[in-house]
Amino acid sequence: MGSQAQLTGTSLAPAQGVGDPRPADVWRGQRNRFLIEDARNTGQWMHAFGGIVQLALLLIFLDAGYPSWRIAAAAGVFITFALVQKLWIHRSHDSQSFDRIFIAINLSAQTMVTAIAILTGGLQSPTVPGLVLPSVMSLLFFGPHAVARWIAFASALLIVAIALLPQALLGPTLPSGHYVTALAIGLGWNLFLLHMMVGKMTRAASKAGYSMACLREERLSDAEAQLRRLQSVGAKVAHELKNPLASIKGLCQLVARTPESERTQERLAVVASEISRMETILNEYLSFSRPLEDLRP
């Protein structure tokens, strides 16, 4: 069981009290912890691969004669996003705070794709499919939660805002050949990111489920051990109480033979009756603690 406790990475208690977290919260914390580990292990090469994709897109814009300052600004936006994302991931030491960190990363990604779309043609930019990717990522992470709906609503507002911007601010439109090539690369990259996210979530959920199974098994084992200890202690206490009760009952019966008065005899009879009732309770408890011994229908 000790190895299972190390696997779960969670402090285990024998039983769930009032202040203990709910199983759903424990599972979510475990899933977030595995996502953090996965993000730290794959973050370097994902940023490098993403940089190569962005460089290919910028070269397409450069070949099409796009304004150099717009290309430089788009490159600066992507580099800033990569640095911010890396900073947020390294700050995620606590799995319980990873929800807030994911929202921050998601919002920075939404800002990045919106800024690049504005710099490269608005809704006519080949980077437009990336505008909906943060909403899809949040839906995968949070599920049908209010946070995911708010992020999707914000993404829709940003798309509407881009559509209302003047064309002079958005920049020229790419030629059809360059546009199709850039759109194919952008779609491929977005689908790859979506595939990676689904894989990470699936692996993290599977590990969290196994971790919860280990946690449940250990808690059940602890509860059974505690129950056996309580039964053993209770049986010893009940057995030890039988002897003094028998002595008190015998003394009462002895004094009742020569009572000082009839009232005293009645009182001693009541004491003896209550002692007999206590003995019956103790015998029943001992029979319960040893169910295979004195079992009667």
N, C-alpha and C positions, 0 to 999 in steps of 0.2 A: 504493500500500500504506500510505502514511502516514496517509491519511484513514481507512483501515480500522482502523489501530491506535487512532486517536482514537475511533472508533466503539465499539470493544470496551471501551475503558476499562481494559484489562488490560495489564500489562507483559509483553511478548512475548519469548520466548527462542528461539534457533535450534533447540534440541532439548529433549526432556523428560528431565531427570535424575532421580536418586533422590529428591531433596527436592521435586520439582515436584508441584503438586496434580494429582489425578486429573481427567480431563475432566468427570466427573459433578459434582465439587466446583466446578470452574470454571463450569459451566453454572448450578449452583444459586446461586453468587455473583452471576452476571450477572442471573439472574431476580430475586434479592432486591434488587439495585441498582435495577432498573426498578420493582419494587413500591414501594420507598422513594420514588422520584421521583413515582410515581403517587399515593401516599398523601399526600405533601406538597402536591401540586397540587390534590387533591380534598378534603383534610381539612376545610377551612374550611366549604365549603357542605354537606358531609355532616353535620358537627356541627350546623349551623344547621337543616338539614332534619330531623335526628333530634330536635332540640330542639322543633321545631314538632309532630312526632308525639307526643312525650312530653307536651307541653302539652295537646294534644287529648285524650289519655287521662286526664290529671289533671283536665281540665274535666268529663269524663264522670263520673269518680268524685265530683267536687265536686257535680255536678248530682244525683247519686244520694244525696246526704246522707252521704257517707263521712266518717269522722273527719278533721278538718283536719290534725291532727298527723301522721297517716299519709301524707296527700297531701304535706305539706311535707317529711317525711322521704324519700319516694320521689323528690321533685324534687331534694333535696340529694344523694341517691345518684347520680342521673344526672349532675348537674353535676360531682360529684367524679370520676366515671368519665371524662367528656369531658376534664377537665383532665389527668388521669393519662395518658389515651391520647395527648393532644397532646404531653405531656412526653416520653413514650416515643418517639414518632415523631421528635421533634426530636433525641433522643439517638442515633438510628440513623445515625451517620456512616459506619459500617463495614458493608458488605454481608455480611461473614462473621459478624457478631454479630447479624444481623437475626433469625435463628432464635430466639435467646434473647429478643429484644425481642418477637417475635410471641407467644411463650409467655406473657410477662408481660402483654401486651395481652389475650390470650385469657383468662387467669386473672382479670384485672380485670373483663372483660366478664361472665364466669361469676359472679363475686361480685356484680356490679351486678344482673343479671337475677334471681339468687337472692334478694337482699335486697328487691328490688321485689316479687317474688312473695310473699315472707313478709309484707310490709307490706300487701298488697292481697288477701289471701284464701287464700294457699297454693296448693294444686293446683286450687282453684276460682277462681283469679284468671285474668282474660283474658290475662295476660302469660306464662302457662305455656309456650306454644309457643316463646318465646324461650329457654327453658332448654336446648334441644337445639341451638340455633344455634351456640354456640362449638364444640361437638363436630364439627359439619358443617364449620365453617370450618377447624378444625385438620386434618380429613381431606383437605380440598381442598389445604391448604398442604403438609402432610408426606406425604400419600399413605398407603399401608399401612405406616406406621412405628410403632415402639413408643410414641413420644411421643403420636401421635394416639390410640392405644388407651388409654393411661393417662388422657388428658384425657376420653375418652368414659366410662371407668370412673369417674372423679371426678364427672362430670356425673350419672351414674346414682346414685351414692351421695348426691349432694345432693338429687336428687328423692325418694329413699327417706327422707332425713332430714326433708325438708319434710312428707312424708306422716305422719311420726311426731310432728310438733309438735302441741300442743293447739290447738284452734280459737280459744280465747281469745287466744292469742298471734298468730294469723294474721289476725284481723280478720273483719268480717262479709262475707257474700256479696252481690255486686251483684244488683239486680233483673234479670230476664231480658232486658228491652229494652236496658238499659245494658250488660249483659254481652255480648250479641250484637254491639252496635255497637263496643264496645272490642275484642272478639275479632277482628272483621273488620279494624279498623285495625291491630291488632298483627300479625295474619297477613300483611296486605299489606306492612307495613314489613319484617317478617322475610324475606318472599319478595323484596322489593326489595334488601335487603342481600345475600341469597344470589346474586341475579342480578348485582349489582355485583361481588361477590367473584369469581364465575366469569369475568366479563368481564376483571377486572384480571389474574387468573391466566393467562387465555388470551393476552392482549396481552403480558404479561411473558414468558411461555414462548416466544411467537413471536419477540419481540425477542432473547431469549437464544439461541434457535436460530440466528437470522441472525448474531448476534455470534460464536457458536462457529464458524459456517461461515467468516466472515472471518478468525478467528483460525487456523483450520486451513489456509486458503489461504495466509496469510502465513507460517506455519511451514513449509509445504511449499516455498514460494518461497525462504525462507531456507536450507532444507536443500539444495535444488538448487543454489543459488549457492555454498554451502559445498563441496558435492561437486565442482562445476566448479573451484573454487579449489584444492582438494586434488589433483585430477587434473592441473591445470596445473603446480602446484609439484612433484608427484611425477615428472611427465614431464621437467621441467627438471633435477631432481636425478639421475634415471636417465641422462639424456643426458650430463650433466657427469661422471658416474662412468665412462662408457665410455672416455673418452680416457685417464685415468690407468691404468685396467686394461689397456688395450692397450699402453701404454708398459711397464708392469711385466711383461706377458707377453712382449713383445719382448726385454726385458733378460734374462729367465729363459732364453729360447730361445738368446740369444747366449752366455750363460755356459755353457749346457749343451753347447755345441759343444766346448769345451775344459775339461772338468770336472777338478777336482783329484783326485777319486776316484770310484769307481763309486757309493758311497753318496751323494755330493753330487749325482750325476746323477739318482739315484732321487728324491732330495728335490726337485730342481728340476722333475722330471716331475710330481710330486704337486702342486707349486705351480701349474704351468701347467694341470693338469687342473682344479684348483679355480677358477682364474681363468676358464677356459672355461665352467665351470658358472655362475659369477657373470654372465658375459656373456649366457649363455642366459636366465637369470632376468631380467636387465635388458631384453633384447630382447622377451621375452614381456610384461613390464610395459608397455613402450612400445607394443606392439601392442594391449594392452588399453586403454590411455589414448587410442589413436587407432584405434577399432574399424573405422572406414570405410576405413582405409588398408591394408594388409597383411592383409586378411581371408582366411582359409583355412578350408576345411571340416575 
